[in-house]
């Protein structure tokens, strides 16, 4: 996974809390669905 800045990770988490799906989050932060999924999985712990 590429290193993403803290603001982008924070935005991904915020959008997920708003119940957006991975595709919509990826589009909003300009990264892949896979990257979004990996970030969300890492932040679960």
C-alpha positions in Angstrom: 0.0 0.0 0.0 1.3 3.4 -0.9 1.9 5.9 1.9 -1.0 8.3 2.2 -1.0 11.5 4.1 -2.9 11.8 7.4 -5.5 14.1 6.0 -6.5 11.5 3.3 -6.7 8.7 5.9 -8.8 10.9 8.2 -11.1 11.7 5.2 -11.5 8.0 4.4 -12.5 7.2 8.0 -14.9 10.2 8.1 -16.6 9.1 4.8 -16.9 5.5 6.0 -18.6 6.7 9.2 -21.1 8.4 6.9 -21.8 4.9 5.5 -20.4 5.6 2.0 -19.3 2.5 0.1 -15.7 1.9 -0.9 -16.2 3.0 -4.5 -17.6 6.4 -3.5 -14.9 6.9 -0.9 -12.1 6.0 -3.4 -13.6 8.5 -5.9 -13.8 11.2 -3.3 -10.2 10.9 -2.1 -8.7 9.9 -5.5 -7.3 6.5 -4.7 -8.3 2.9 -5.5 -11.0 0.8 -3.8 -8.2 -1.6 -2.7 -6.3 1.2 -1.0 -9.4 2.4 0.8 -10.2 -1.2 1.9 -6.6 -1.7 3.2 -6.8 1.5 5.2 -10.1 0.6 6.7 -8.9 -2.9 7.7 -5.7 -1.5 9.3 -7.7 1.1 11.3 -10.1 -1.5 12.6 -7.6 -2.7 15.1 
